[in-house]
Amino acid sequence: MSAITTAPAVHAVHRGEAQLGEGAVWVASEDALYWVDIHGRRILAYSPADGSTREWRCSLRISALAPCESGGFIAGSERGFLRLEGLPGDCRVIGRPEPELPGNRANDGKTDPFGHFWLGTMDDAEEARSGSLYRLDADLRWHRLAGGYMVPNGPAFSPDGAWLYHTDSADRTIYRLSLSPGGLIGPREVLARFDASHGYPDGMTTDREGHLWVAFWDGWCLRRLSPDGEQVGQIDLPVQRPTSCAFGGPQLDRLYVTSARVGLSLEALAAQPEAGSLFACTVDVPGLAPTLFPI
């Protein structure tokens, strides 16, 4: 296993108490790292230039953000796909794919290299396999591509766009699917499976070498996996429940990590006072700029 960086290099850049921090994404036009607190109904933005953090309260539980070419975001929530015209600003529902499943909500999502926004849905109670994987196109039409998920997370994409990676966290499994420029996917293949001692694979991103960085809920770490699923690196964290990660900074060599406090006992929280914070470290292999949604 190669040491990409070590735990002492990781530090909290925003000491917060997010109940369920998620959805990290770098917005280059603002030199800021955006993320959400799903259960706290907040959107946050950290500016490394001065160390400040902005915060917006939301009426909906936003779970994922995709920056748009014209500004603002495409987002996922319990109401489906949203268009956020800046912050604060207009928030409108542009697609509600699951009106017949009131117990479902959106979870993780991201734009692929071809400009499609991918979003997973899940049973909020984490009891039913009612989750699906959706693709939203530039014409704001959505398509259901796969179903039967408990807790879909990710996605991430190979640098050439040939592969879509995502997880069903409840199954401790990372999958890969071939991806076409038109947004069609191939059969689901198992990339890697993990046992209870590893925790649960959660949000992820890819670096310029095509390796996956994966946050492990209840695993206290990020793991770096090769395109074939072999673990080749690890970053230990001072919190039990890291949730997502994204590259940022002018050189895209800063790896940001969100985390959660939800479900932790008072004793556990006392032992990890930075739970729910945003962390950062510098890595040797930089990442890729997020693709802007083409509207």
C-alpha positions in Angstrom: 0.0 0.0 0.0 1.4 3.4 -1.0 1.2 6.2 1.5 -0.4 9.1 -0.3 -0.6 11.2 2.8 -0.9 10.6 6.6 -3.4 11.4 9.2 -1.5 14.3 10.8 -1.8 16.2 7.5 -5.6 16.1 7.8 -7.2 19.0 9.6 -10.6 20.5 10.0 -11.0 23.6 7.9 -14.6 24.2 9.1 -15.3 22.9 12.6 -19.1 22.3 12.3 -21.7 20.0 13.7 -23.3 18.8 10.5 -25.9 16.1 11.2 -25.3 14.5 7.8 -22.6 16.4 5.8 -22.6 15.3 2.2 -22.3 16.3 -1.5 -18.9 18.0 -1.5 -18.2 19.8 -4.8 -15.6 22.4 -5.8 -17.0 25.6 -7.6 -14.0 27.1 -9.4 -15.7 30.4 -10.3 -16.0 31.2 -6.6 -12.9 29.4 -5.3 -15.1 27.6 -2.8 -16.0 24.1 -1.6 -19.7 23.6 -1.4 -21.4 20.9 0.6 -24.7 20.2 2.3 -26.1 19.1 5.7 -29.0 16.9 4.6 -30.7 16.5 7.9 -29.8 20.1 9.0 -31.4 21.5 5.8 -28.3 23.6 5.1 -26.0 24.5 2.2 -22.5 25.6 3.1 -19.6 27.0 1.2 -16.0 27.2 2.5 -13.5 29.7 1.0 -9.9 28.6 1.5 -8.6 32.1 0.6 -9.8 33.6 3.9 -11.1 30.5 5.8 -14.6 31.8 5.9 -17.8 29.7 5.6 -21.1 30.9 4.3 -24.4 29.1 5.1 -27.9 29.0 3.7 -31.0 27.5 5.3 -33.2 25.4 3.1 -36.8 24.3 3.3 -36.0 21.0 1.7 -33.4 18.4 2.5 -30.9 18.9 -0.3 -28.6 16.0 -0.8 -26.4 16.8 -3.8 -25.3 19.9 -5.8 -24.2 20.2 -9.4 -22.8 23.6 -10.5 -24.4 24.9 -13.8 -22.7 26.7 -16.6 -25.0 29.7 -16.2 -24.5 29.8 -12.4 -26.5 28.3 -9.6 -27.0 24.5 -9.2 -29.0 21.5 -10.2 -29.8 19.6 -6.9 -31.4 16.6 -5.5 -33.9 16.5 -2.6 -36.9 14.7 -1.2 -39.0 16.4 -3.9 -36.7 15.2 -6.7 -34.6 17.3 -9.0 -34.3 21.0 -8.2 -33.0 24.1 -10.0 -31.3 26.6 -7.6 -30.9 30.0 -9.3 -28.0 31.1 -7.1 -28.0 31.3 -3.3 -30.2 32.6 -1.9 -32.5 32.6 -4.9 -35.3 30.8 -6.6 -35.7 27.1 -5.9 -38.0 25.2 -8.2 -38.8 21.5 -8.7 -37.9 20.5 -12.3 -38.6 16.7 -12.0 -40.2 14.5 -9.4 -39.5 10.9 -10.5 -41.0 9.1 -7.5 -44.3 10.6 -6.4 -45.6 7.1 -5.6 -42.7 6.6 -3.0 -43.3 9.3 -0.4 -40.7 7.6 1.9 -37.9 8.0 -0.6 -35.5 10.9 -0.9 -32.6 11.8 -3.1 -29.1 10.9 -1.9 -25.7 11.5 -3.6 -25.4 12.9 -7.1 -22.8 14.2 -9.6 -22.4 15.4 -13.2 -20.5 13.1 -15.6 -17.9 14.2 -18.1 -20.6 14.4 -20.8 -22.8 16.8 -18.9 -25.5 14.4 -17.5 -26.4 14.7 -13.8 -26.7 11.3 -12.0 -28.7 11.0 -8.8 -29.5 8.1 -6.5 -32.6 7.8 -4.5 -33.2 5.8 -1.3 -35.7 4.8 1.3 -35.2 7.4 4.0 -35.8 4.8 6.7 -33.2 2.5 5.1 -35.6 -0.5 5.3 -36.7 -1.0 1.7 -34.7 -1.6 -1.5 -36.7 1.1 -3.3 -33.8 3.2 -4.4 -33.0 3.9 -8.0 -30.3 5.5 -10.2 -31.4 8.4 -12.4 -29.9 10.5 -15.2 -31.0 14.1 -15.8 -30.1 15.5 -19.2 -29.6 19.1 -20.3 -33.2 19.3 -21.6 -34.2 18.6 -17.9 -35.7 15.3 -18.7 -34.9 12.5 -16.3 -34.5 8.7 -17.0 -34.4 5.8 -14.6 -31.4 3.6 -15.4 -31.4 1.0 -12.5 -33.2 0.1 -9.4 -33.2 -2.1 -6.3 -30.8 -0.1 -4.2 -30.9 0.4 -0.4 -28.4 3.3 0.0 -26.9 4.4 -3.4 -23.8 6.6 -3.0 -21.2 8.1 -5.3 -21.2 8.4 -8.2 -17.8 9.0 -9.7 -16.4 8.7 -13.2 -13.2 7.6 -14.8 -11.2 10.5 -16.3 -12.1 9.4 -19.9 -15.8 9.0 -19.0 -15.8 5.3 -19.9 -16.8 4.1 -16.4 -19.4 5.1 -13.9 -18.7 4.0 -10.3 -21.2 4.0 -7.5 -21.9 2.1 -4.3 -24.8 0.5 -2.5 -23.4 1.4 0.9 -25.8 -1.0 2.8 -24.2 -3.9 0.9 -20.6 -2.6 1.4 -20.2 -2.9 -2.4 -18.7 -0.6 -5.0 -19.9 -1.2 -8.6 -18.7 0.0 -12.0 -20.8 0.3 -15.2 -19.6 1.2 -18.6 -20.8 4.6 -19.7 -21.4 6.0 -23.2 -21.3 9.7 -24.2 -25.0 9.5 -24.6 -25.5 8.5 -21.0 -26.2 4.8 -21.5 -24.8 2.3 -19.0 -23.7 -1.3 -19.3 -24.3 -4.2 -16.9 -23.4 -3.6 -13.3 -20.1 -5.2 -12.2 -18.7 -5.6 -8.7 -15.5 -3.5 -8.4 -14.9 -4.2 -4.7 -16.6 -5.6 -1.6 -15.8 -4.9 2.0 -16.5 -6.6 5.4 -17.8 -5.0 8.6 -14.3 -4.1 9.8 -13.9 -1.7 6.9 -17.1 0.2 7.4 -19.4 1.2 4.6 -18.2 2.8 1.3 -20.0 6.1 0.9 -19.2 9.1 -1.3 -16.3 9.1 -3.7 -14.3 10.9 -6.3 -11.6 10.1 -8.9 -8.1 11.5 -9.3 -6.2 12.2 -12.6 -4.7 8.7 -12.5 -8.2 7.2 -12.5 -8.0 6.0 -8.9 -11.0 6.2 -6.7 -11.0 8.0 -3.3 -13.8 6.6 -1.2 -15.1 7.8 2.2 -15.9 4.9 4.6 -18.8 5.5 7.0 -17.9 3.9 10.3 -14.5 3.3 8.8 -12.6 6.4 10.1 -10.8 6.9 6.8 -10.7 7.4 3.1 -9.3 4.6 0.9 -7.7 4.9 -2.5 -8.6 2.1 -4.9 -7.1 1.4 -8.3 -9.3 1.2 -11.4 -9.3 -2.6 -10.7 -10.6 -2.2 -7.1 -7.3 -2.9 -5.3 -6.6 -0.7 -2.2 -3.4 1.3 -2.8 -3.7 4.0 -0.2 -5.5 5.2 2.9 -6.0 8.5 4.8 -7.0 8.1 8.4 -9.4 10.6 9.9 -10.3 11.7 13.4 -14.0 11.0 12.8 -16.0 7.8 12.5 -18.4 8.8 9.8 -16.7 10.5 6.8 -19.4 10.8 4.0 -18.0 12.3 0.8 -14.9 13.8 -0.7 -14.0 16.2 -3.5 -10.9 17.7 -5.0 -10.5 21.5 -4.9 -8.1 24.4 -4.8 -6.4 26.1 -7.8 -4.3 23.0 -8.5 -7.1 20.5 -7.5 -4.6 18.9 -5.1 -6.6 19.6 -2.0 -8.9 16.7 -1.0 -11.9 17.8 1.1 -13.9 15.5 3.2 -17.4 15.9 4.7 -18.6 14.0 7.8 -21.6 13.3 10.0 -22.8 13.2 13.6 -26.1 11.4 13.0 -26.6 8.2 15.0 -23.5 8.7 17.3 -23.9 8.4 21.0 -23.0 11.1 23.4 -19.9 9.0 24.4 -18.9 8.7 20.8 -19.3 12.4 20.1 -17.2 13.2 23.2 -14.4 11.1 21.8 -14.6 12.7 18.3 -15.4 16.4 18.9 -14.8 17.2 15.2 -17.6 14.9 14.0 -19.7 16.8 11.4 -16.8 19.0 10.4 -15.2 19.6 6.9 -11.6 18.3 6.6 -8.9 18.9 4.1 -5.4 17.5 3.2 -3.0 17.8 0.3 -2.4 14.8 -1.9 0.2 13.9 -4.4 -2.1 13.1 -7.4 -4.5 15.9 -8.1 -8.1 15.5 -9.1 -10.3 16.6 -12.0 -12.4 19.7 -12.2 -16.2 18.9 -11.9 -18.1 19.1 -15.1 -20.6 21.9 -15.2 -24.2 21.0 -15.9 -24.9 22.5 -19.4 -27.7 25.0 -18.7 
